[in-house]
Amino acid sequence: MWRFKGCPKCRGDVYLDKDGNGWFEECLQCGHVQYMEPLSFVDKQSYGRRNGEAVAVGVRRDGAK
């Protein structure tokens, strides 16, 4: 999945990928890598729910949405 102008460092385009350490976003232009928190750490109160379950939302470790 791509996020255009989503890099916090250079405002370049980032893509979502997975490796042995987990899910991460990597910038195509500058190479900045940002690992994502596992969904078990997402606060269910701050995000929508569907039938009592937390909706899957990507949350970066720096806390940005």
Protein Blocks (a to p, Z undefined) as FASTA:
>chain_A
ZZehkafklopacdddddfkbccdddfklopacddddfklpcfklpcceehiacdddddf
kopZZ
